[in-house]
Amino acid sequence: MARKLPPKDAVIIGLGWTGSILAYELTKAGFDVVAIERGPWRDTASDFPPAYAQDELRYAIRLDLFLRPEQDTLTFRNNTGQTALPMRNFVSFLPGNGVGGAGVHWNGQTWRFLPTDFRLRSHLEERYGKNFLPNDMTIQDWPLSYDDLEPCFDRFEKLCGTSGKAGNIRGQKQAGGNPFEGWRSSEYPTPPLKQPYGPTLFAEAARKTGHNPFPQPASNLSEAYVNPLGMKLGQCTYCGFCERFGCGNYSKASPQTCILPALLRFPNFTARTESEVTRINLDSAGKRATGVTFVDTSNEEWEQPANVVLVCAYALFNVRLMLLSGIGKPYDAEAGEGVVGRNYAYQTTSSVSVILKDKILNPFIATGANGMMIDDYNGDNFDHSGLGFVGGGYMGAGQTNGRPIATRPIPAGTPLWGARWKKATA
């Protein structure tokens, strides 16, 4: 039987970006808050010092910062007719594990949604007609607009010290920025990162073909910065060890660099690490959350009563926890009914590697979110009439790393081993 702890005003499940931000706001307002995190505590100074933070084998190959499939096995199937099978290795899908969550190992790419994304069904029907979208397409409008959320976008970018160049400040187009973006209330907190040779060449070509290149918005800082919470962030060194790594230079925005030191000053905040929430507890009517049940590393079960429960883990784990707790109606893909688990989507990107015979691009001089982009083919920024699809995406030349183990571009036709491979990769 679970041992009952003293009640709190709020309990937060997961201490990543969302959990840290909400914990700070609630604690600052005087509420007694506890955050329960499944993984270990992680701190910049002790966990990511520059002495070994750039260990490609440990972090990029052996995935030291990530959830292990054996810790929490996920299953996968392409459709309901298949048998769901367990994932044995994570590849592009890399759930974070520990305080900071995926905010520790992310690249720092900090995009805003387009204004039309928030009213997508209405926008598409207005532009292309009521019969443009198939009946089975689940596109729908949000209950909030871009204008409603712009102040939140602005606050987050200032929290992170995001580097970039605005393209639209309060309706006024800005040279050098993204002309397709929604309006901004202010310029980016820090200037754009310095651009490597490859993205510079891409931008030159894009301008010649009538496109609109702009520097990728990055929460890898171009210069030293102090955020609104008083947290000091350093200048990026372009080491190329962002994705899958923690940053020992304090130059990549994360909960560790941007929020947690300020949050931990409050005596009314507590963090419980290496403790997994197994159930959100409900009242007798099943309509109101009354707290959570969690298990610690000794496999002892605890009950944490709270007036408010905030579910701030990764989307997949949030959904599973809600289903196990009997919250909401599960999504039925065949009937199209229910909301819990509906419309989950993971990031989808594609890329091509370029080798220029007469130029050296030095990919090891890089950050997690550096490059020159165009938004001409994103969202509904172009006419979709007769194309048979909606949506799009940004295009660009981005250079996240050139790490020595995994980055081995070779010309087509090169053998995958032996003397010829060694010569080509050199």
Protein Blocks (a to p, Z undefined) as FASTA:
>chain_A
ZZdddddfbdcehjafklmmmmmmmmmnopacddddfbacddfklmmgfklmmgmklmmm
nommbccfkloccdddfbfkbccdddfbdcklccdedehijmlmmnoiacdddfklmmmm
mmmmmmnojklpcfklcbdcdfbdfklmmmmmmmmmmmnopacddfbeghiacehiafkb
ccdfbdcfbdcddddfklmmmmmmmmmnopacdddddfbdfbdcddfkopacdddehlop
aghpacfklpagcfklmmmmmmmmpmkbccdehiacfbdcddfkopaccbdcdddfkopa
cddddfbdcdfbdfklmmmmmmmnopajaddfknopajehpaiacddddddddddfkbcf
hlmlccfbdcdddfklgcjlbcfehnlpacddddddddfbjcfklmccddehiafedjkl
mmmmZZ
